[in-house]
Amino acid sequence: SVELPWASTLQIRSDLTSPRIQSIAAHIDHSVTKIQRYHRYLYKTDRPLSEWVIAEAAKLLPELNLIEYDGNGYYSGHSVVLPIKYATYERLRNKEIIEGEITRDDLVNYTFEEKPVFYGYSLYADCNDNIHFIMNSVNKFFQNLNGYLFTGLAVRPDAIQLLKDLGLKKVWEADETQVIDGVEFRPVFMEGDFSKFGQGN
């Protein structure tokens, strides 16, 4: 229910960080359980990503697989990003598989890839400050990385617009709508990079 901030706001406040953000890899069992529960609640998916895939992604890419807690120690957000094979990306792009069918065999050490592909599976925060902290942590990783592709499904209209403003483009739109809390959404497959993140307006 939190309305996402404008891209320009994120760009202006791109230096905000928080010590409350931790790598999922540091507390895999506890973190993955929370992330799966909130992802199901948010997106009502009946084909969630396997906990083993999230855990493996966290080991391969601790910088982008993050969980955040508030000042009282309660869960307040997360980021799950999968380093996937280029062939897996092509299958997702061509609608040959869905994200819930991604397995550990589809994951790679991105440093060995000619063109690394990162699949943004889930990003959530309970307030705009925490969205800033998580997005800035993600952006920090990509600032010094060239020749990569970031891709994934976006559902909320404000998330789709935000990703467009940060440099991603729409590849295709799902044929069927998804109903979340009585509201119809149509998932959009997006790809690109975050080269516009630090540019401002």
Backbone as JSON, one array per atom type, in Angstrom:
{
  "sequence": "SVELPWASTLQIRSDLTSPRIQSIAAHIDHSVTKIQRYHRYLYKTDRPLSEWVIAEAAKLLPELNLIEYDGNGYYSGHSVVLPIKYATYERLRNKEIIEGEITRDDLVNYTFEEKPVFYGYSLYADCNDNIHFIMNSVNKFFQNLNGYLFTGLAVRPDAIQLLKDLGLKKVWEADETQVIDGVEFRPVFMEGDFSKFGQGN",
  "N": [[0.81, -1.21, 0.0], [2.17, 1.12, 0.13], [2.94, 4.02, -1.54], [5.18, 4.32, -4.19], [8.23, 6.26, -4.33], [9.07, 9.05, -6.53], [11.33, 8.69, -9.32], [13.13, 10.79, -9.47], [13.31, 11.63, -6.83], [14.58, 9.45, -5.63], [16.99, 9.63, -7.0], [18.04, 12.06, -6.13], [18.46, 11.5, -3.47], [20.39, 9.52, -3.39], [22.52, 8.79, -1.84], [21.76, 7.86, 0.61], [22.01, 5.53, 3.21], [21.72, 2.56, 5.27], [22.47, 0.99, 8.35], [20.85, -1.07, 9.06], [20.32, -2.82, 7.08], [20.95, -6.05, 5.98], [22.84, -8.81, 4.65], [21.11, -11.48, 3.14], [22.4, -13.88, 3.17], [23.7, -14.07, 5.59], [21.88, -14.88, 7.47], [20.33, -17.15, 6.52], [18.21, -19.17, 6.81], [16.29, -17.94, 8.52], [15.84, -15.51, 7.16], [14.97, -16.23, 4.51], [12.55, -17.53, 4.98], [10.93, -15.41, 5.94], [10.94, -13.72, 3.69], [9.74, -15.31, 1.68], [7.19, -15.59, 2.78], [6.2, -12.93, 2.84], [6.39, -12.3, 0.13], [4.51, -14.04, -1.02], [2.23, -13.02, 0.2], [2.17, -10.41, -0.84], [2.07, -10.72, -3.66], [0.41, -12.81, -4.21], [1.14, -15.22, -5.39], [1.02, -18.48, -6.87], [3.03, -20.02, -7.63], [5.67, -19.86, -6.22], [9.13, -18.91, -5.97], [11.61, -21.35, -5.32], [12.81, -21.98, -2.01], [15.4, -22.88, -1.92], [16.57, -21.85, -4.17], [16.57, -19.1, -3.66], [18.25, -19.09, -1.43], [20.65, -20.02, -2.55], [21.14, -17.99, -4.43], [21.59, -15.91, -2.67], [24.01, -16.68, -1.57], [25.67, -16.6, -3.82], [25.42, -13.96, -4.6], [25.62, -11.87, -2.45], [25.55, -9.13, -2.18], [23.25, -8.1, -3.36], [21.14, -9.51, -2.42], [19.21, -8.97, 0.05], [18.06, -8.15, 3.37], [16.01, -6.19, 5.48], [15.67, -4.63, 8.66], [13.68, -2.91, 11.09], [14.17, -0.27, 13.6], [13.45, -1.59, 15.91], [13.98, -4.17, 15.45], [12.23, -5.56, 13.83], [11.14, -7.14, 10.8], [11.37, -5.28, 7.8], [11.72, -5.01, 5.06], [13.01, -6.19, 1.84], [15.31, -7.45, -0.67], [15.55, -9.46, -3.48], [17.59, -10.82, -5.79], [18.5, -12.57, -8.65], [21.39, -14.06, -10.01], [21.49, -15.04, -13.18], [21.78, -17.52, -15.84], [22.47, -16.61, -19.27], [21.02, -18.01, -21.14], [18.85, -18.82, -19.62], [17.65, -16.38, -19.09], [16.82, -15.79, -21.73], [14.88, -17.74, -22.1], [12.98, -16.99, -20.21], [12.34, -14.45, -21.21], [11.22, -15.17, -23.63], [8.95, -16.39, -22.82], [9.01, -19.1, -22.27], [9.45, -20.31, -19.88], [8.35, -19.71, -16.47], [9.05, -17.46, -13.72], [8.88, -18.87, -11.32], [9.79, -21.35, -12.01], [12.48, -21.28, -12.17], [15.56, -22.76, -11.32], [18.24, -23.91, -9.12], [20.19, -24.67, -10.89], [20.02, -22.82, -12.85], [21.34, -20.63, -11.98], [24.29, -18.57, -11.75], [27.78, -17.72, -11.23], [28.2, -14.48, -11.55], [30.5, -13.1, -12.23], [31.95, -14.57, -14.01], [30.63, -14.39, -16.35], [30.14, -13.3, -19.72], [28.26, -11.33, -20.41], [26.69, -10.34, -17.77], [23.58, -11.32, -16.31], [20.95, -10.21, -14.36], [18.26, -11.14, -12.46], [15.56, -9.56, -11.18], [13.78, -10.62, -8.65], [12.19, -10.04, -6.34], [11.32, -7.16, -4.55], [10.79, -5.25, -1.76], [9.56, -2.84, 0.57], [8.5, -1.37, 3.66], [8.05, 1.32, 3.93], [8.76, 4.6, 2.51], [11.32, 5.57, 3.23], [12.71, 3.22, 3.77], [12.54, 2.02, 1.28], [14.22, 3.74, -0.13], [16.68, 3.13, 1.14], [17.07, 0.4, 0.45], [16.95, 0.44, -2.4], [19.11, 2.16, -2.9], [21.21, 0.61, -1.97], [21.14, -1.44, -3.84], [21.66, 0.06, -6.18], [24.26, 0.96, -5.62], [25.79, -1.31, -6.0], [25.61, -1.64, -8.78], [26.76, 0.64, -9.84], [29.48, 0.6, -10.58], [29.58, -1.35, -12.47], [29.65, -2.56, -15.7], [28.05, -3.3, -18.85], [26.03, -5.12, -18.18], [22.83, -6.79, -17.74], [19.73, -6.07, -16.41], [16.78, -7.57, -15.37], [13.29, -8.56, -15.14], [10.0, -9.16, -13.68], [7.54, -6.68, -13.31], [4.82, -5.51, -11.4], [3.1, -3.63, -10.09], [1.69, -0.52, -11.14], [3.05, 1.87, -10.37], [5.56, 0.89, -9.78], [6.37, -0.05, -12.27], [6.52, 2.37, -13.71], [8.51, 3.66, -12.23], [10.74, 2.0, -12.69], [11.01, 2.34, -15.44], [11.74, 5.04, -15.5], [14.21, 4.84, -14.35], [15.72, 3.56, -16.22], [14.98, 1.11, -17.37], [13.15, -0.87, -19.82], [9.97, -1.79, -21.23], [9.35, -5.09, -22.24], [7.45, -7.14, -22.74], [3.94, -7.59, -22.03], [1.91, -9.3, -19.71], [-0.58, -11.69, -20.71], [-2.79, -12.19, -19.16], [-4.58, -10.72, -16.43], [-3.6, -10.02, -13.04], [-4.93, -10.42, -9.87], [-4.74, -8.52, -7.04], [-5.45, -8.02, -3.78], [-8.07, -7.37, -4.54], [-7.65, -5.66, -6.65], [-6.93, -5.29, -10.07], [-4.03, -6.16, -11.83], [-1.55, -6.11, -14.41], [1.13, -8.01, -15.07], [4.4, -6.94, -16.15], [7.13, -7.59, -18.21], [10.39, -6.52, -17.89], [13.48, -4.92, -18.9], [16.93, -3.87, -18.91], [19.29, -1.37, -17.82], [20.61, 0.36, -14.91], [21.56, 2.87, -15.56], [20.55, 5.43, -15.57], [20.1, 6.05, -12.97], [21.76, 7.63, -11.3], [21.7, 10.09, -12.57], [19.81, 12.1, -12.21], [17.37, 14.76, -12.88]],
  "CA": [[0.0, 0.0, 0.0], [3.05, 2.28, 0.14], [3.16, 4.57, -2.88], [6.61, 4.43, -4.42], [8.7, 7.62, -4.61], [9.47, 9.34, -7.9], [12.74, 8.4, -9.6], [13.92, 11.98, -9.17], [13.54, 11.64, -5.39], [15.62, 8.46, -5.38], [18.25, 10.12, -7.55], [18.53, 13.13, -5.26], [18.84, 10.93, -2.17], [21.05, 8.26, -3.72], [23.6, 8.5, -0.9], [21.21, 7.37, 1.86], [22.28, 4.13, 3.52], [21.23, 2.16, 6.59], [23.14, -0.19, 8.92], [19.85, -2.08, 9.35], [20.25, -3.74, 5.94], [21.88, -7.16, 6.11], [22.8, -9.8, 3.59], [20.31, -12.68, 3.44], [23.33, -15.0, 3.36], [24.14, -14.13, 6.98], [20.83, -15.54, 8.26], [19.54, -17.69, 5.4], [16.97, -19.85, 7.21], [15.36, -16.95, 9.06], [15.53, -14.5, 6.14], [14.23, -16.78, 3.38], [11.19, -17.77, 5.45], [10.22, -14.13, 5.96], [10.8, -13.22, 2.32], [8.73, -16.11, 0.98], [5.87, -15.28, 3.34], [5.77, -11.61, 2.38], [6.22, -12.32, -1.32], [3.2, -14.66, -1.28], [1.2, -12.08, 0.64], [2.14, -9.24, -1.72], [1.79, -11.01, -5.06], [-0.58, -13.9, -4.3], [1.62, -16.18, -6.37], [0.84, -19.89, -6.56], [4.27, -20.69, -8.05], [6.78, -19.07, -5.69], [10.49, -19.38, -6.17], [12.05, -22.28, -4.28], [13.68, -21.42, -0.96], [16.77, -23.27, -2.21], [17.07, -20.92, -5.19], [16.84, -17.84, -2.96], [19.42, -19.3, -0.58], [21.83, -20.11, -3.42], [21.37, -16.65, -4.96], [22.15, -15.1, -1.58], [25.42, -17.05, -1.44], [26.38, -16.15, -5.02], [25.29, -12.52, -4.8], [25.17, -11.31, -1.17], [25.4, -7.67, -2.28], [21.92, -7.73, -3.85], [20.12, -10.29, -1.72], [19.26, -8.2, 1.29], [16.88, -8.05, 4.22], [16.09, -5.0, 6.31], [14.9, -4.63, 9.9], [13.51, -1.58, 11.64], [14.93, -0.01, 14.81], [13.06, -2.53, 16.96], [14.35, -5.52, 15.04], [11.19, -6.21, 13.04], [11.33, -7.15, 9.35], [10.78, -4.1, 7.14], [11.9, -4.99, 3.62], [13.99, -7.12, 1.3], [15.63, -7.46, -2.09], [16.02, -10.77, -3.95], [18.05, -10.71, -7.17], [19.13, -13.83, -9.06], [22.34, -14.02, -11.13], [21.04, -16.17, -14.0], [22.41, -17.78, -17.14], [21.88, -15.87, -20.37], [20.03, -18.89, -21.76], [17.66, -18.77, -18.76], [17.03, -15.09, -19.4], [16.14, -15.89, -23.02], [13.67, -18.56, -21.92], [12.02, -16.13, -19.51], [11.94, -13.39, -22.14], [10.41, -15.79, -24.67], [7.8, -17.0, -22.14], [9.13, -20.56, -22.27], [9.33, -20.69, -18.48], [8.0, -18.61, -15.58], [10.1, -17.28, -12.72], [8.79, -19.92, -10.32], [10.44, -22.56, -12.52], [13.93, -21.12, -12.09], [16.18, -23.68, -10.37], [19.63, -23.57, -8.78], [21.02, -24.91, -12.07], [19.94, -21.63, -13.7], [22.13, -19.57, -11.36], [25.72, -18.56, -12.11], [28.66, -16.69, -10.68], [28.11, -13.47, -12.61], [31.83, -12.58, -12.58], [32.48, -15.38, -15.1], [29.76, -14.23, -17.51], [30.51, -12.23, -20.66], [27.26, -10.3, -20.14], [25.92, -10.81, -16.62], [22.15, -11.04, -16.29], [20.42, -10.22, -13.0], [16.8, -11.2, -12.47], [14.98, -8.99, -9.98], [12.62, -11.43, -8.3], [11.31, -9.43, -5.35], [11.82, -6.01, -3.79], [9.69, -4.72, -0.96], [9.86, -2.11, 1.79], [7.25, -0.96, 4.29], [7.9, 2.78, 3.89], [9.62, 5.18, 1.49], [12.7, 5.63, 3.69], [13.32, 1.9, 3.59], [12.69, 1.84, -0.16], [15.46, 4.44, -0.48], [17.84, 2.39, 1.63], [17.25, -0.82, -0.33], [17.28, 0.82, -3.78], [20.46, 2.71, -2.93], [22.13, -0.52, -1.83], [21.15, -2.09, -5.16], [22.34, 0.94, -7.12], [25.68, 1.0, -5.29], [26.42, -2.47, -6.64], [25.64, -1.5, -10.24], [27.44, 1.86, -10.26], [30.78, 0.31, -11.18], [29.45, -2.56, -13.29], [29.26, -2.22, -17.07], [27.73, -4.41, -19.75], [25.13, -6.08, -17.57], [21.4, -6.66, -18.04], [18.84, -6.3, -15.28], [15.49, -7.91, -15.93], [12.35, -9.09, -14.18], [8.59, -8.78, -13.81], [7.0, -5.64, -12.44], [3.37, -5.67, -11.34], [2.42, -2.38, -9.74], [1.91, 0.57, -12.12], [4.06, 2.83, -9.93], [6.86, 0.23, -9.91], [6.69, -0.06, -13.7], [6.94, 3.71, -14.09], [9.78, 3.94, -11.57], [11.8, 1.28, -13.39], [11.2, 3.02, -16.73], [12.46, 6.28, -15.24], [15.58, 4.51, -13.95], [16.46, 3.06, -17.37], [14.49, -0.15, -17.93], [12.1, -0.74, -20.81], [9.01, -2.89, -21.29], [9.55, -6.07, -23.31], [6.1, -7.65, -23.01], [2.95, -7.51, -20.97], [1.22, -10.57, -19.55], [-1.88, -11.79, -21.37], [-3.84, -12.21, -18.16], [-4.4, -9.83, -15.29], [-3.39, -10.63, -11.74], [-5.75, -9.7, -8.89], [-4.09, -8.37, -5.74], [-6.32, -7.26, -2.87], [-9.23, -6.89, -5.27], [-7.26, -4.74, -7.73], [-6.35, -6.02, -11.19], [-2.76, -5.7, -12.37], [-1.04, -6.92, -15.51], [2.59, -8.02, -14.96], [5.18, -6.48, -17.29], [8.52, -8.05, -18.23], [11.21, -5.35, -18.19], [14.92, -5.16, -18.92], [17.76, -2.69, -19.15], [20.26, -1.17, -16.75], [20.27, 1.49, -14.05], [22.49, 3.95, -15.9], [19.93, 6.72, -15.31], [19.82, 6.2, -11.54], [22.5, 8.74, -10.7], [21.73, 11.25, -13.45], [18.88, 13.16, -11.82], [16.55, 15.28, -13.98]],
  "C": [[0.85, 1.27, 0.0], [3.25, 2.76, -1.29], [4.64, 4.81, -3.08], [7.01, 5.88, -4.69], [9.0, 7.8, -6.09], [10.95, 9.0, -8.08], [13.62, 9.58, -9.23], [14.24, 12.07, -7.68], [14.63, 10.64, -5.02], [16.97, 8.97, -5.84], [18.87, 11.19, -6.67], [19.1, 12.56, -3.97], [19.58, 9.6, -2.34], [22.18, 7.9, -2.76], [23.09, 7.95, 0.44], [21.51, 5.89, 2.05], [21.75, 3.83, 4.92], [22.01, 0.94, 7.09], [22.17, -1.32, 9.23], [19.65, -3.06, 8.2], [21.34, -4.79, 6.08], [21.78, -8.07, 4.89], [21.96, -11.0, 4.04], [21.23, -13.85, 3.78], [23.75, -15.16, 4.81], [23.14, -14.86, 7.87], [19.84, -16.2, 7.31], [18.2, -18.28, 5.85], [15.91, -18.86, 7.66], [14.9, -15.98, 7.97], [14.64, -15.04, 5.04], [12.78, -17.05, 3.77], [10.36, -16.5, 5.44], [9.95, -13.63, 4.55], [9.73, -13.99, 1.56], [7.33, -15.77, 1.48], [5.36, -13.94, 2.83], [5.57, -11.56, 0.87], [4.88, -12.95, -1.69], [2.07, -13.71, -0.92], [1.05, -10.92, -0.35], [1.63, -9.57, -3.11], [0.84, -12.18, -5.29], [-0.16, -14.98, -5.29], [1.38, -17.61, -5.92], [2.05, -20.7, -7.03], [5.47, -19.9, -7.55], [8.13, -19.7, -6.02], [10.9, -20.29, -5.01], [12.97, -21.59, -3.27], [15.15, -21.75, -1.24], [17.39, -22.35, -3.26], [17.43, -19.58, -4.54], [18.11, -17.97, -2.13], [20.7, -19.35, -1.41], [22.17, -18.75, -4.02], [22.02, -15.75, -3.92], [23.63, -15.41, -1.38], [26.25, -16.52, -2.62], [26.45, -14.63, -5.12], [24.81, -11.85, -3.51], [24.92, -9.8, -1.23], [23.99, -7.24, -2.67], [20.79, -8.52, -3.2], [20.13, -9.86, -0.26], [17.95, -8.3, 2.06], [17.09, -6.88, 5.17], [15.19, -5.13, 7.53], [14.78, -3.2, 10.41], [14.29, -1.44, 12.96], [14.61, -0.94, 15.95], [13.37, -3.98, 16.61], [13.3, -6.27, 14.25], [11.5, -6.1, 11.54], [10.66, -5.94, 8.7], [11.04, -4.03, 5.65], [12.95, -5.99, 3.16], [14.25, -6.85, -0.18], [16.14, -8.86, -2.44], [16.33, -10.64, -5.44], [18.84, -11.96, -7.52], [20.14, -13.59, -10.17], [22.08, -15.24, -12.02], [21.84, -16.31, -15.29], [21.71, -16.97, -18.23], [20.79, -16.7, -21.04], [18.74, -18.91, -20.94], [16.91, -17.47, -18.98], [16.24, -15.17, -20.71], [14.85, -16.69, -22.9], [12.59, -17.77, -21.19], [11.47, -15.06, -20.45], [10.99, -13.92, -23.2], [9.18, -16.53, -24.12], [7.82, -18.52, -22.21], [9.06, -21.13, -20.86], [8.84, -19.48, -17.7], [9.02, -18.57, -14.45], [10.06, -18.35, -11.63], [9.44, -21.23, -10.73], [11.96, -22.44, -12.55], [14.48, -22.05, -11.0], [17.61, -23.21, -10.06], [20.55, -23.77, -9.98], [21.0, -23.71, -13.02], [20.8, -20.48, -13.18], [23.6, -19.71, -11.72], [26.46, -17.56, -11.23], [28.8, -15.62, -11.76], [29.5, -12.99, -13.07], [32.46, -13.37, -13.73], [31.68, -15.22, -16.4], [30.22, -13.08, -18.4], [29.56, -11.04, -20.53], [26.4, -10.78, -18.99], [24.45, -10.41, -16.72], [21.66, -11.22, -14.84], [18.9, -10.16, -13.08], [16.27, -10.69, -11.14], [13.7, -9.72, -9.62], [11.67, -10.69, -7.36], [12.01, -8.28, -4.65], [10.64, -5.39, -3.06], [10.25, -3.92, 0.21], [8.56, -1.54, 2.33], [7.06, 0.55, 4.35], [8.92, 3.33, 2.91], [11.07, 5.32, 1.94], [13.4, 4.31, 3.46], [13.45, 1.54, 2.12], [13.98, 2.51, -0.64], [16.68, 3.63, -0.08], [18.12, 1.16, 0.77], [17.65, -0.49, -1.77], [18.7, 1.38, -3.88], [21.52, 1.63, -2.77], [22.26, -1.27, -3.16], [21.94, -1.24, -6.16], [23.85, 0.99, -6.87], [26.43, -0.14, -5.96], [26.62, -2.23, -8.14], [26.43, -0.29, -10.73], [28.74, 1.6, -11.02], [30.78, -0.94, -12.04], [28.94, -2.17, -14.67], [28.88, -3.49, -17.84], [26.85, -5.47, -19.16], [23.7, -5.85, -18.05], [20.62, -6.97, -16.77], [17.45, -6.53, -15.85], [14.57, -8.46, -14.83], [10.93, -8.64, -14.47], [8.26, -7.67, -12.83], [5.48, -5.72, -12.52], [2.66, -4.35, -11.1], [2.71, -1.3, -10.77], [2.98, 1.55, -11.67], [5.46, 2.21, -10.0], [7.31, 0.2, -11.37], [7.2, 1.31, -14.14], [8.3, 4.06, -13.49], [10.93, 3.26, -12.31], [12.05, 1.88, -14.78], [12.05, 4.27, -16.55], [13.92, 6.03, -14.88], [16.36, 3.81, -15.06], [15.99, 1.76, -17.97], [13.38, 0.1, -18.94], [11.19, -1.96, -20.77], [9.3, -3.78, -22.48], [8.21, -6.67, -23.71], [5.23, -7.5, -21.78], [2.19, -8.81, -20.91], [-0.15, -10.54, -20.22], [-3.03, -11.7, -20.38], [-3.52, -11.26, -17.01], [-4.2, -10.65, -14.02], [-4.16, -9.79, -10.73], [-5.04, -9.7, -7.54], [-4.95, -7.46, -4.88], [-7.48, -6.61, -3.61], [-8.93, -5.95, -6.42], [-6.57, -5.55, -8.83], [-5.07, -5.35, -11.67], [-2.35, -6.62, -13.5], [0.49, -6.88, -15.47], [3.29, -7.64, -16.26], [6.61, -6.97, -17.15], [9.37, -6.88, -18.7], [12.68, -5.73, -18.2], [15.66, -3.86, -19.23], [18.86, -2.6, -18.11], [19.87, 0.09, -15.97], [21.19, 2.68, -14.31], [21.89, 5.33, -15.61], [19.76, 7.01, -13.82], [20.5, 7.43, -10.97], [22.49, 10.02, -11.51], [20.85, 12.4, -12.98], [18.09, 13.62, -13.01], [17.34, 16.25, -14.84]]
}
